[in-house]
Amino acid sequence: MVALDLPGHAYHGDGSSRPSVRWIEGSVSDLAGVEQAARSVEAIIHLAVAVEPNDYTCPQMAFSTNVLGTYNVFEAARHQGVSKVVLMGSAPVHLAPLESGRVDARTRLPTSAGGDHLYDLTKRLQEEIARDFCETYEMDVVVLRAGHVVDAIEGVDAKGTPLGELEYCRGGWVCRQDLAEACLEAHSLDAKGYHAFHIIGSRESREHFEIERTEEKLRFRPRVTFED
């Protein structure tokens, strides 16, 4: 197993409960580093996304990481003969209420006109890049449109805010442990071509997203539904 991450982000635990991982320091915006990581692997799970508070105040970082980075991942996969890529997409859980009714993951990602527009736009472009490589180079792609990722075990979001105090995307959360399991299911999915699925833990998600297809085709159901 090979992992590519920014300098200083590599995991340095004892590895007793984890498979052997070869860490490569670099950025997805650098094609050479991505090419190095893609050598001799069977599949790629692409998780990189701009996450810092100021990354979406201007297009440079958002496009460099989300768009150019995704292109580099698929281009490296093509060069190295990697036929399967799992892309971490995004579900539009911040659009409430969803004016378009129930959202099908097989249709274009809806975008907002507010402060989330640059994020939405770059996530939509990620899907378009994935679809293009699938259609042009006959690659197999699974896109996971994830809800707002939180840690249900610790009861906090990525910034450490207790879930009881968190209002953002309430009803559209997914536990990060469940999301990791979904990545493994997507990796092992025996299906050719392009496929996209919504991965949202909150039970309210069924009102707005086609969760039934995720359960039927991907055979995945989150363990955490945030009923409390």
Buried (B, 14 or more C-beta within 10 A) or exposed (E): EBBBBEEEEEEEEEEEEEEEEEBBEBBBBBBEBBBBBBEEBEBBBBBBBBEEEEBBEEBEBBBBBBBBBBBBBBBBBBEBEBBBBBBBBBBBBBBEEBEEEEBEBEEEBBBBEEEBEBBBBBBBBBBEBBBBBBEEEEBBBBBBBBBBBBBBEEEBBEEEBEBEEBEEBBBBBBBBBBBEBBBEBBBEBEEEEBBBBBBBBBEBBEEBBBBEBBEEEBEBBBEBBBEE
